[in-house]
Amino acid sequence: MTFHRLSDTSSRISLQIEYDPKGFVEHVGALTNLDSVLANYDLGQFQKLAETAAAG
């Protein structure tokens, strides 16, 4: 994870995730792209939390 200061009030966070599915359920998640959908949802929730905390 890297943090990049854009200005006094904004930043960019870059995150690289590596994933090696193990077992049947994880392989099904990888094949159906469900793992990516869930990761993007979680990252969106983190973004909302971070932006709410920064505003308050």
PDBQT receptor file of N, H, CA, C and O in Angstrom, charges set to zero:
ATOM      1  N   MET A   1       0.851  -1.147   0.000  1.00  0.00    +0.000 N 
ATOM      2  CA  MET A   1       0.000   0.000   0.000  1.00  0.00    +0.000 C 
ATOM      3  C   MET A   1       0.910   1.226   0.000  1.00  0.00    +0.000 C 
ATOM      4  O   MET A   1       1.889   1.294   0.743  1.00  0.00    +0.000 OA
ATOM      5  N   THR A   2       0.567   2.182  -0.840  1.00  0.00    +0.000 N 
ATOM      6  H   THR A   2      -0.229   2.127  -1.443  1.00  0.00    +0.000 HD
ATOM      7  CA  THR A   2       1.303   3.435  -0.881  1.00  0.00    +0.000 C 
ATOM      8  C   THR A   2       0.324   4.596  -0.770  1.00  0.00    +0.000 C 
ATOM      9  O   THR A   2      -0.810   4.521  -1.242  1.00  0.00    +0.000 OA
ATOM     10  N   PHE A   3       0.788   5.673  -0.135  1.00  0.00    +0.000 N 
ATOM     11  H   PHE A   3       1.710   5.734   0.248  1.00  0.00    +0.000 HD
ATOM     12  CA  PHE A   3      -0.003   6.878   0.042  1.00  0.00    +0.000 C 
ATOM     13  C   PHE A   3       0.660   8.003  -0.741  1.00  0.00    +0.000 C 
ATOM     14  O   PHE A   3       1.875   8.188  -0.669  1.00  0.00    +0.000 OA
ATOM     15  N   HIS A   4      -0.144   8.752  -1.489  1.00  0.00    +0.000 N 
ATOM     16  H   HIS A   4      -1.131   8.602  -1.547  1.00  0.00    +0.000 HD
ATOM     17  CA  HIS A   4       0.366   9.854  -2.299  1.00  0.00    +0.000 C 
ATOM     18  C   HIS A   4      -0.389  11.125  -1.926  1.00  0.00    +0.000 C 
ATOM     19  O   HIS A   4      -1.609  11.195  -2.074  1.00  0.00    +0.000 OA
ATOM     20  N   ARG A   5       0.331  12.118  -1.447  1.00  0.00    +0.000 N 
ATOM     21  H   ARG A   5       1.322  12.061  -1.327  1.00  0.00    +0.000 HD
ATOM     22  CA  ARG A   5      -0.287  13.401  -1.097  1.00  0.00    +0.000 C 
ATOM     23  C   ARG A   5      -0.566  14.163  -2.388  1.00  0.00    +0.000 C 
ATOM     24  O   ARG A   5       0.349  14.418  -3.171  1.00  0.00    +0.000 OA
ATOM     25  N   LEU A   6      -1.819  14.524  -2.610  1.00  0.00    +0.000 N 
ATOM     26  H   LEU A   6      -2.562  14.316  -1.974  1.00  0.00    +0.000 HD
ATOM     27  CA  LEU A   6      -2.202  15.280  -3.795  1.00  0.00    +0.000 C 
ATOM     28  C   LEU A   6      -2.301  16.767  -3.487  1.00  0.00    +0.000 C 
ATOM     29  O   LEU A   6      -1.974  17.612  -4.321  1.00  0.00    +0.000 OA
ATOM     30  N   SER A   7      -2.757  17.072  -2.280  1.00  0.00    +0.000 N 
ATOM     31  H   SER A   7      -3.023  16.386  -1.603  1.00  0.00    +0.000 HD
ATOM     32  CA  SER A   7      -2.872  18.464  -1.833  1.00  0.00    +0.000 C 
ATOM     33  C   SER A   7      -2.982  18.461  -0.312  1.00  0.00    +0.000 C 
ATOM     34  O   SER A   7      -2.824  17.420   0.324  1.00  0.00    +0.000 OA
ATOM     35  N   ASP A   8      -3.252  19.618   0.263  1.00  0.00    +0.000 N 
ATOM     36  H   ASP A   8      -3.381  20.465  -0.254  1.00  0.00    +0.000 HD
ATOM     37  CA  ASP A   8      -3.416  19.689   1.716  1.00  0.00    +0.000 C 
ATOM     38  C   ASP A   8      -4.653  18.926   2.191  1.00  0.00    +0.000 C 
ATOM     39  O   ASP A   8      -4.731  18.534   3.355  1.00  0.00    +0.000 OA
ATOM     40  N   THR A   9      -5.605  18.717   1.306  1.00  0.00    +0.000 N 
ATOM     41  H   THR A   9      -5.541  19.036   0.361  1.00  0.00    +0.000 HD
ATOM     42  CA  THR A   9      -6.864  18.100   1.714  1.00  0.00    +0.000 C 
ATOM     43  C   THR A   9      -7.177  16.777   1.020  1.00  0.00    +0.000 C 
ATOM     44  O   THR A   9      -8.226  16.188   1.282  1.00  0.00    +0.000 OA
ATOM     45  N   SER A  10      -6.301  16.296   0.146  1.00  0.00    +0.000 N 
ATOM     46  H   SER A  10      -5.449  16.775  -0.067  1.00  0.00    +0.000 HD
ATOM     47  CA  SER A  10      -6.615  15.033  -0.531  1.00  0.00    +0.000 C 
ATOM     48  C   SER A  10      -5.357  14.187  -0.726  1.00  0.00    +0.000 C 
ATOM     49  O   SER A  10      -4.239  14.688  -0.843  1.00  0.00    +0.000 OA
ATOM     50  N   SER A  11      -5.604  12.885  -0.755  1.00  0.00    +0.000 N 
ATOM     51  H   SER A  11      -6.513  12.479  -0.660  1.00  0.00    +0.000 HD
ATOM     52  CA  SER A  11      -4.538  11.897  -0.945  1.00  0.00    +0.000 C 
ATOM     53  C   SER A  11      -5.038  10.801  -1.864  1.00  0.00    +0.000 C 
ATOM     54  O   SER A  11      -6.241  10.648  -2.078  1.00  0.00    +0.000 OA
ATOM     55  N   ARG A  12      -4.112  10.052  -2.395  1.00  0.00    +0.000 N 
ATOM     56  H   ARG A  12      -3.135  10.176  -2.220  1.00  0.00    +0.000 HD
ATOM     57  CA  ARG A  12      -4.433   8.858  -3.187  1.00  0.00    +0.000 C 
ATOM     58  C   ARG A  12      -3.766   7.687  -2.498  1.00  0.00    +0.000 C 
ATOM     59  O   ARG A  12      -2.590   7.755  -2.141  1.00  0.00    +0.000 OA
ATOM     60  N   ILE A  13      -4.523   6.602  -2.309  1.00  0.00    +0.000 N 
ATOM     61  H   ILE A  13      -5.478   6.547  -2.600  1.00  0.00    +0.000 HD
ATOM     62  CA  ILE A  13      -3.981   5.380  -1.742  1.00  0.00    +0.000 C 
ATOM     63  C   ILE A  13      -3.995   4.325  -2.834  1.00  0.00    +0.000 C 
ATOM     64  O   ILE A  13      -5.032   4.065  -3.444  1.00  0.00    +0.000 OA
ATOM     65  N   SER A  14      -2.842   3.719  -3.079  1.00  0.00    +0.000 N 
ATOM     66  H   SER A  14      -1.999   3.930  -2.583  1.00  0.00    +0.000 HD
ATOM     67  CA  SER A  14      -2.738   2.638  -4.065  1.00  0.00    +0.000 C 
ATOM     68  C   SER A  14      -2.530   1.331  -3.314  1.00  0.00    +0.000 C 
ATOM     69  O   SER A  14      -1.691   1.245  -2.417  1.00  0.00    +0.000 OA
ATOM     70  N   LEU A  15      -3.300   0.317  -3.686  1.00  0.00    +0.000 N 
ATOM     71  H   LEU A  15      -3.982   0.387  -4.414  1.00  0.00    +0.000 HD
ATOM     72  CA  LEU A  15      -3.238  -0.975  -3.023  1.00  0.00    +0.000 C 
ATOM     73  C   LEU A  15      -3.089  -2.056  -4.076  1.00  0.00    +0.000 C 
ATOM     74  O   LEU A  15      -3.831  -2.088  -5.058  1.00  0.00    +0.000 OA
ATOM     75  N   GLN A  16      -2.135  -2.934  -3.869  1.00  0.00    +0.000 N 
ATOM     76  H   GLN A  16      -1.532  -2.908  -3.071  1.00  0.00    +0.000 HD
ATOM     77  CA  GLN A  16      -1.957  -4.077  -4.767  1.00  0.00    +0.000 C 
ATOM     78  C   GLN A  16      -2.241  -5.335  -3.967  1.00  0.00    +0.000 C 
ATOM     79  O   GLN A  16      -1.655  -5.550  -2.906  1.00  0.00    +0.000 OA
ATOM     80  N   ILE A  17      -3.141  -6.165  -4.476  1.00  0.00    +0.000 N 
ATOM     81  H   ILE A  17      -3.617  -5.991  -5.338  1.00  0.00    +0.000 HD
ATOM     82  CA  ILE A  17      -3.526  -7.391  -3.795  1.00  0.00    +0.000 C 
ATOM     83  C   ILE A  17      -3.159  -8.578  -4.675  1.00  0.00    +0.000 C 
ATOM     84  O   ILE A  17      -3.493  -8.617  -5.859  1.00  0.00    +0.000 OA
ATOM     85  N   GLU A  18      -2.466  -9.544  -4.078  1.00  0.00    +0.000 N 
ATOM     86  H   GLU A  18      -2.195  -9.512  -3.116  1.00  0.00    +0.000 HD
ATOM     87  CA  GLU A  18      -2.184 -10.805  -4.756  1.00  0.00    +0.000 C 
ATOM     88  C   GLU A  18      -3.003 -11.882  -4.068  1.00  0.00    +0.000 C 
ATOM     89  O   GLU A  18      -3.131 -11.893  -2.844  1.00  0.00    +0.000 OA
ATOM     90  N   TYR A  19      -3.554 -12.780  -4.860  1.00  0.00    +0.000 N 
ATOM     91  H   TYR A  19      -3.450 -12.771  -5.854  1.00  0.00    +0.000 HD
ATOM     92  CA  TYR A  19      -4.474 -13.775  -4.324  1.00  0.00    +0.000 C 
ATOM     93  C   TYR A  19      -4.183 -15.110  -4.986  1.00  0.00    +0.000 C 
ATOM     94  O   TYR A  19      -4.122 -15.199  -6.212  1.00  0.00    +0.000 OA
ATOM     95  N   ASP A  20      -4.003 -16.147  -4.179  1.00  0.00    +0.000 N 
ATOM     96  H   ASP A  20      -4.052 -16.074  -3.183  1.00  0.00    +0.000 HD
ATOM     97  CA  ASP A  20      -3.763 -17.498  -4.672  1.00  0.00    +0.000 C 
ATOM     98  C   ASP A  20      -4.861 -18.394  -4.114  1.00  0.00    +0.000 C 
ATOM     99  O   ASP A  20      -4.761 -18.862  -2.979  1.00  0.00    +0.000 OA
ATOM    100  N   PRO A  21      -5.923 -18.640  -4.913  1.00  0.00    +0.000 N 
ATOM    101  CA  PRO A  21      -7.047 -19.410  -4.399  1.00  0.00    +0.000 C 
ATOM    102  C   PRO A  21      -6.643 -20.831  -4.007  1.00  0.00    +0.000 C 
ATOM    103  O   PRO A  21      -5.899 -21.498  -4.727  1.00  0.00    +0.000 OA
ATOM    104  N   LYS A  22      -7.136 -21.275  -2.875  1.00  0.00    +0.000 N 
ATOM    105  H   LYS A  22      -7.740 -20.733  -2.291  1.00  0.00    +0.000 HD
ATOM    106  CA  LYS A  22      -6.903 -22.628  -2.369  1.00  0.00    +0.000 C 
ATOM    107  C   LYS A  22      -8.257 -23.289  -2.153  1.00  0.00    +0.000 C 
ATOM    108  O   LYS A  22      -9.191 -22.659  -1.656  1.00  0.00    +0.000 OA
ATOM    109  N   GLY A  23      -8.358 -24.519  -2.516  1.00  0.00    +0.000 N 
ATOM    110  H   GLY A  23      -7.600 -25.031  -2.920  1.00  0.00    +0.000 HD
ATOM    111  CA  GLY A  23      -9.580 -25.267  -2.277  1.00  0.00    +0.000 C 
ATOM    112  C   GLY A  23     -10.660 -24.994  -3.319  1.00  0.00    +0.000 C 
ATOM    113  O   GLY A  23     -10.550 -24.069  -4.123  1.00  0.00    +0.000 OA
ATOM    114  N   PHE A  24     -11.695 -25.812  -3.286  1.00  0.00    +0.000 N 
ATOM    115  H   PHE A  24     -11.784 -26.563  -2.633  1.00  0.00    +0.000 HD
ATOM    116  CA  PHE A  24     -12.766 -25.775  -4.278  1.00  0.00    +0.000 C 
ATOM    117  C   PHE A  24     -13.538 -24.464  -4.252  1.00  0.00    +0.000 C 
ATOM    118  O   PHE A  24     -13.752 -23.848  -5.296  1.00  0.00    +0.000 OA
ATOM    119  N   VAL A  25     -13.961 -24.030  -3.063  1.00  0.00    +0.000 N 
ATOM    120  H   VAL A  25     -13.787 -24.530  -2.214  1.00  0.00    +0.000 HD
ATOM    121  CA  VAL A  25     -14.795 -22.830  -2.945  1.00  0.00    +0.000 C 
ATOM    122  C   VAL A  25     -14.042 -21.598  -3.451  1.00  0.00    +0.000 C 
ATOM    123  O   VAL A  25     -14.617 -20.779  -4.169  1.00  0.00    +0.000 OA
ATOM    124  N   GLU A  26     -12.783 -21.457  -3.094  1.00  0.00    +0.000 N 
ATOM    125  H   GLU A  26     -12.316 -22.122  -2.511  1.00  0.00    +0.000 HD
ATOM    126  CA  GLU A  26     -12.011 -20.299  -3.551  1.00  0.00    +0.000 C 
ATOM    127  C   GLU A  26     -11.768 -20.338  -5.055  1.00  0.00    +0.000 C 
ATOM    128  O   GLU A  26     -11.755 -19.293  -5.705  1.00  0.00    +0.000 OA
ATOM    129  N   HIS A  27     -11.577 -21.529  -5.612  1.00  0.00    +0.000 N 
ATOM    130  H   HIS A  27     -11.588 -22.378  -5.084  1.00  0.00    +0.000 HD
ATOM    131  CA  HIS A  27     -11.414 -21.626  -7.071  1.00  0.00    +0.000 C 
ATOM    132  C   HIS A  27     -12.704 -21.251  -7.800  1.00  0.00    +0.000 C 
ATOM    133  O   HIS A  27     -12.661 -20.613  -8.852  1.00  0.00    +0.000 OA
ATOM    134  N   VAL A  28     -13.841 -21.643  -7.244  1.00  0.00    +0.000 N 
ATOM    135  H   VAL A  28     -13.875 -22.161  -6.389  1.00  0.00    +0.000 HD
ATOM    136  CA  VAL A  28     -15.133 -21.260  -7.843  1.00  0.00    +0.000 C 
ATOM    137  C   VAL A  28     -15.294 -19.750  -7.774  1.00  0.00    +0.000 C 
ATOM    138  O   VAL A  28     -15.742 -19.132  -8.740  1.00  0.00    +0.000 OA
ATOM    139  N   GLY A  29     -14.935 -19.149  -6.646  1.00  0.00    +0.000 N 
ATOM    140  H   GLY A  29     -14.571 -19.651  -5.862  1.00  0.00    +0.000 HD
ATOM    141  CA  GLY A  29     -15.004 -17.690  -6.507  1.00  0.00    +0.000 C 
ATOM    142  C   GLY A  29     -14.130 -16.991  -7.523  1.00  0.00    +0.000 C 
ATOM    143  O   GLY A  29     -14.529 -15.973  -8.090  1.00  0.00    +0.000 OA
ATOM    144  N   ALA A  30     -12.931 -17.527  -7.763  1.00  0.00    +0.000 N 
ATOM    145  H   ALA A  30     -12.608 -18.354  -7.303  1.00  0.00    +0.000 HD
ATOM    146  CA  ALA A  30     -12.023 -16.930  -8.740  1.00  0.00    +0.000 C 
ATOM    147  C   ALA A  30     -12.563 -17.096 -10.158  1.00  0.00    +0.000 C 
ATOM    148  O   ALA A  30     -12.472 -16.169 -10.962  1.00  0.00    +0.000 OA
ATOM    149  N   LEU A  31     -13.114 -18.245 -10.469  1.00  0.00    +0.000 N 
ATOM    150  H   LEU A  31     -13.187 -18.998  -9.816  1.00  0.00    +0.000 HD
ATOM    151  CA  LEU A  31     -13.640 -18.493 -11.816  1.00  0.00    +0.000 C 
ATOM    152  C   LEU A  31     -14.866 -17.638 -12.125  1.00  0.00    +0.000 C 
ATOM    153  O   LEU A  31     -15.051 -17.217 -13.267  1.00  0.00    +0.000 OA
ATOM    154  N   THR A  32     -15.696 -17.381 -11.133  1.00  0.00    +0.000 N 
ATOM    155  H   THR A  32     -15.545 -17.723 -10.206  1.00  0.00    +0.000 HD
ATOM    156  CA  THR A  32     -16.921 -16.609 -11.347  1.00  0.00    +0.000 C 
ATOM    157  C   THR A  32     -16.717 -15.114 -11.104  1.00  0.00    +0.000 C 
ATOM    158  O   THR A  32     -17.649 -14.327 -11.266  1.00  0.00    +0.000 OA
ATOM    159  N   ASN A  33     -15.507 -14.722 -10.717  1.00  0.00    +0.000 N 
ATOM    160  H   ASN A  33     -14.750 -15.362 -10.586  1.00  0.00    +0.000 HD
ATOM    161  CA  ASN A  33     -15.154 -13.330 -10.460  1.00  0.00    +0.000 C 
ATOM    162  C   ASN A  33     -15.820 -12.795  -9.191  1.00  0.00    +0.000 C 
ATOM    163  O   ASN A  33     -15.799 -11.590  -8.942  1.00  0.00    +0.000 OA
ATOM    164  N   LEU A  34     -16.404 -13.677  -8.395  1.00  0.00    +0.000 N 
ATOM    165  H   LEU A  34     -16.420 -14.656  -8.597  1.00  0.00    +0.000 HD
ATOM    166  CA  LEU A  34     -17.048 -13.269  -7.154  1.00  0.00    +0.000 C 
ATOM    167  C   LEU A  34     -16.030 -12.699  -6.172  1.00  0.00    +0.000 C 
ATOM    168  O   LEU A  34     -16.339 -11.766  -5.430  1.00  0.00    +0.000 OA
ATOM    169  N   ASP A  35     -14.825 -13.250  -6.163  1.00  0.00    +0.000 N 
ATOM    170  H   ASP A  35     -14.574 -14.007  -6.765  1.00  0.00    +0.000 HD
ATOM    171  CA  ASP A  35     -13.792 -12.734  -5.259  1.00  0.00    +0.000 C 
ATOM    172  C   ASP A  35     -13.470 -11.279  -5.563  1.00  0.00    +0.000 C 
ATOM    173  O   ASP A  35     -13.280 -10.485  -4.642  1.00  0.00    +0.000 OA
ATOM    174  N   SER A  36     -13.407 -10.922  -6.825  1.00  0.00    +0.000 N 
ATOM    175  H   SER A  36     -13.561 -11.567  -7.573  1.00  0.00    +0.000 HD
ATOM    176  CA  SER A  36     -13.130  -9.543  -7.234  1.00  0.00    +0.000 C 
ATOM    177  C   SER A  36     -14.282  -8.618  -6.846  1.00  0.00    +0.000 C 
ATOM    178  O   SER A  36     -14.055  -7.506  -6.370  1.00  0.00    +0.000 OA
ATOM    179  N   VAL A  37     -15.509  -9.073  -7.048  1.00  0.00    +0.000 N 
ATOM    180  H   VAL A  37     -15.694  -9.976  -7.435  1.00  0.00    +0.000 HD
ATOM    181  CA  VAL A  37     -16.687  -8.275  -6.698  1.00  0.00    +0.000 C 
ATOM    182  C   VAL A  37     -16.706  -7.985  -5.199  1.00  0.00    +0.000 C 
ATOM    183  O   VAL A  37     -16.957  -6.852  -4.787  1.00  0.00    +0.000 OA
ATOM    184  N   LEU A  38     -16.443  -8.998  -4.390  1.00  0.00    +0.000 N 
ATOM    185  H   LEU A  38     -16.239  -9.918  -4.724  1.00  0.00    +0.000 HD
ATOM    186  CA  LEU A  38     -16.447  -8.819  -2.938  1.00  0.00    +0.000 C 
ATOM    187  C   LEU A  38     -15.307  -7.917  -2.480  1.00  0.00    +0.000 C 
ATOM    188  O   LEU A  38     -15.495  -7.093  -1.585  1.00  0.00    +0.000 OA
ATOM    189  N   ALA A  39     -14.128  -8.060  -3.080  1.00  0.00    +0.000 N 
ATOM    190  H   ALA A  39     -13.975  -8.729  -3.808  1.00  0.00    +0.000 HD
ATOM    191  CA  ALA A  39     -12.997  -7.195  -2.726  1.00  0.00    +0.000 C 
ATOM    192  C   ALA A  39     -13.305  -5.746  -3.071  1.00  0.00    +0.000 C 
ATOM    193  O   ALA A  39     -13.010  -4.849  -2.281  1.00  0.00    +0.000 OA
ATOM    194  N   ASN A  40     -13.893  -5.501  -4.238  1.00  0.00    +0.000 N 
ATOM    195  H   ASN A  40     -14.132  -6.229  -4.880  1.00  0.00    +0.000 HD
ATOM    196  CA  ASN A  40     -14.247  -4.130  -4.635  1.00  0.00    +0.000 C 
ATOM    197  C   ASN A  40     -15.309  -3.544  -3.707  1.00  0.00    +0.000 C 
ATOM    198  O   ASN A  40     -15.262  -2.357  -3.384  1.00  0.00    +0.000 OA
ATOM    199  N   TYR A  41     -16.254  -4.355  -3.282  1.00  0.00    +0.000 N 
ATOM    200  H   TYR A  41     -16.293  -5.319  -3.544  1.00  0.00    +0.000 HD
ATOM    201  CA  TYR A  41     -17.268  -3.883  -2.339  1.00  0.00    +0.000 C 
ATOM    202  C   TYR A  41     -16.609  -3.472  -1.022  1.00  0.00    +0.000 C 
ATOM    203  O   TYR A  41     -16.883  -2.397  -0.491  1.00  0.00    +0.000 OA
ATOM    204  N   ASP A  42     -15.737  -4.338  -0.502  1.00  0.00    +0.000 N 
ATOM    205  H   ASP A  42     -15.513  -5.212  -0.933  1.00  0.00    +0.000 HD
ATOM    206  CA  ASP A  42     -15.059  -4.034   0.759  1.00  0.00    +0.000 C 
ATOM    207  C   ASP A  42     -14.211  -2.775   0.641  1.00  0.00    +0.000 C 
ATOM    208  O   ASP A  42     -14.183  -1.961   1.565  1.00  0.00    +0.000 OA
ATOM    209  N   LEU A  43     -13.518  -2.603  -0.484  1.00  0.00    +0.000 N 
ATOM    210  H   LEU A  43     -13.541  -3.263  -1.234  1.00  0.00    +0.000 HD
ATOM    211  CA  LEU A  43     -12.713  -1.398  -0.676  1.00  0.00    +0.000 C 
ATOM    212  C   LEU A  43     -13.594  -0.155  -0.769  1.00  0.00    +0.000 C 
ATOM    213  O   LEU A  43     -13.205   0.913  -0.297  1.00  0.00    +0.000 OA
ATOM    214  N   GLY A  44     -14.757  -0.279  -1.363  1.00  0.00    +0.000 N 
ATOM    215  H   GLY A  44     -15.073  -1.147  -1.747  1.00  0.00    +0.000 HD
ATOM    216  CA  GLY A  44     -15.700   0.839  -1.425  1.00  0.00    +0.000 C 
ATOM    217  C   GLY A  44     -16.190   1.226  -0.035  1.00  0.00    +0.000 C 
ATOM    218  O   GLY A  44     -16.339   2.411   0.266  1.00  0.00    +0.000 OA
ATOM    219  N   GLN A  45     -16.444   0.223   0.820  1.00  0.00    +0.000 N 
ATOM    220  H   GLN A  45     -16.323  -0.739   0.576  1.00  0.00    +0.000 HD
ATOM    221  CA  GLN A  45     -16.850   0.502   2.190  1.00  0.00    +0.000 C 
ATOM    222  C   GLN A  45     -15.727   1.181   2.964  1.00  0.00    +0.000 C 
ATOM    223  O   GLN A  45     -15.978   2.089   3.757  1.00  0.00    +0.000 OA
ATOM    224  N   PHE A  46     -14.488   0.743   2.737  1.00  0.00    +0.000 N 
ATOM    225  H   PHE A  46     -14.285   0.006   2.093  1.00  0.00    +0.000 HD
ATOM    226  CA  PHE A  46     -13.333   1.377   3.375  1.00  0.00    +0.000 C 
ATOM    227  C   PHE A  46     -13.217   2.835   2.921  1.00  0.00    +0.000 C 
ATOM    228  O   PHE A  46     -12.934   3.715   3.734  1.00  0.00    +0.000 OA
ATOM    229  N   GLN A  47     -13.432   3.091   1.637  1.00  0.00    +0.000 N 
ATOM    230  H   GLN A  47     -13.661   2.376   0.976  1.00  0.00    +0.000 HD
ATOM    231  CA  GLN A  47     -13.354   4.462   1.122  1.00  0.00    +0.000 C 
ATOM    232  C   GLN A  47     -14.398   5.339   1.812  1.00  0.00    +0.000 C 
ATOM    233  O   GLN A  47     -14.082   6.452   2.234  1.00  0.00    +0.000 OA
ATOM    234  N   LYS A  48     -15.625   4.861   1.933  1.00  0.00    +0.000 N 
ATOM    235  H   LYS A  48     -15.882   3.958   1.590  1.00  0.00    +0.000 HD
ATOM    236  CA  LYS A  48     -16.671   5.643   2.602  1.00  0.00    +0.000 C 
ATOM    237  C   LYS A  48     -16.290   5.934   4.049  1.00  0.00    +0.000 C 
ATOM    238  O   LYS A  48     -16.476   7.052   4.527  1.00  0.00    +0.000 OA
ATOM    239  N   LEU A  49     -15.760   4.938   4.743  1.00  0.00    +0.000 N 
ATOM    240  H   LEU A  49     -15.609   4.030   4.355  1.00  0.00    +0.000 HD
ATOM    241  CA  LEU A  49     -15.347   5.120   6.134  1.00  0.00    +0.000 C 
ATOM    242  C   LEU A  49     -14.231   6.146   6.247  1.00  0.00    +0.000 C 
ATOM    243  O   LEU A  49     -14.268   7.021   7.111  1.00  0.00    +0.000 OA
ATOM    244  N   ALA A  50     -13.241   6.035   5.371  1.00  0.00    +0.000 N 
ATOM    245  H   ALA A  50     -13.212   5.324   4.669  1.00  0.00    +0.000 HD
ATOM    246  CA  ALA A  50     -12.106   6.969   5.410  1.00  0.00    +0.000 C 
ATOM    247  C   ALA A  50     -12.545   8.393   5.096  1.00  0.00    +0.000 C 
ATOM    248  O   ALA A  50     -12.092   9.339   5.740  1.00  0.00    +0.000 OA
ATOM    249  N   GLU A  51     -13.421   8.550   4.114  1.00  0.00    +0.000 N 
ATOM    250  H   GLU A  51     -13.790   7.781   3.591  1.00  0.00    +0.000 HD
ATOM    251  CA  GLU A  51     -13.878   9.882   3.746  1.00  0.00    +0.000 C 
ATOM    252  C   GLU A  51     -14.775  10.485   4.824  1.00  0.00    +0.000 C 
ATOM    253  O   GLU A  51     -14.727  11.692   5.063  1.00  0.00    +0.000 OA
ATOM    254  N   THR A  52     -15.582   9.667   5.469  1.00  0.00    +0.000 N 
ATOM    255  H   THR A  52     -15.621   8.686   5.275  1.00  0.00    +0.000 HD
ATOM    256  CA  THR A  52     -16.437  10.140   6.554  1.00  0.00    +0.000 C 
ATOM    257  C   THR A  52     -15.593  10.569   7.751  1.00  0.00    +0.000 C 
ATOM    258  O   THR A  52     -15.850  11.609   8.357  1.00  0.00    +0.000 OA
ATOM    259  N   ALA A  53     -14.595   9.771   8.084  1.00  0.00    +0.000 N 
ATOM    260  H   ALA A  53     -14.387   8.926   7.591  1.00  0.00    +0.000 HD
ATOM    261  CA  ALA A  53     -13.711  10.100   9.210  1.00  0.00    +0.000 C 
ATOM    262  C   ALA A  53     -12.922  11.376   8.936  1.00  0.00    +0.000 C 
ATOM    263  O   ALA A  53     -12.714  12.185   9.841  1.00  0.00    +0.000 OA
ATOM    264  N   ALA A  54     -12.484  11.558   7.697  1.00  0.00    +0.000 N 
ATOM    265  H   ALA A  54     -12.653  10.901   6.962  1.00  0.00    +0.000 HD
ATOM    266  CA  ALA A  54     -11.703  12.751   7.348  1.00  0.00    +0.000 C 
ATOM    267  C   ALA A  54     -12.568  14.008   7.376  1.00  0.00    +0.000 C 
ATOM    268  O   ALA A  54     -12.082  15.091   7.702  1.00  0.00    +0.000 OA
ATOM    269  N   ALA A  55     -13.845  13.864   7.037  1.00  0.00    +0.000 N 
ATOM    270  H   ALA A  55     -14.239  12.984   6.773  1.00  0.00    +0.000 HD
ATOM    271  CA  ALA A  55     -14.735  15.023   7.005  1.00  0.00    +0.000 C 
ATOM    272  C   ALA A  55     -15.175  15.440   8.410  1.00  0.00    +0.000 C 
ATOM    273  O   ALA A  55     -15.519  16.600   8.637  1.00  0.00    +0.000 OA
ATOM    274  N   GLY A  56     -15.163  14.499   9.345  1.00  0.00    +0.000 N 
ATOM    275  H   GLY A  56     -14.883  13.556   9.161  1.00  0.00    +0.000 HD
ATOM    276  CA  GLY A  56     -15.701  14.796  10.678  1.00  0.00    +0.000 C 
ATOM    277  C   GLY A  56     -14.655  15.133  11.619  1.00  0.00    +0.000 C 
ATOM    278  O   GLY A  56     -14.939  15.410  12.785  1.00  0.00    +0.000 OA
TER     279      GLY A  56
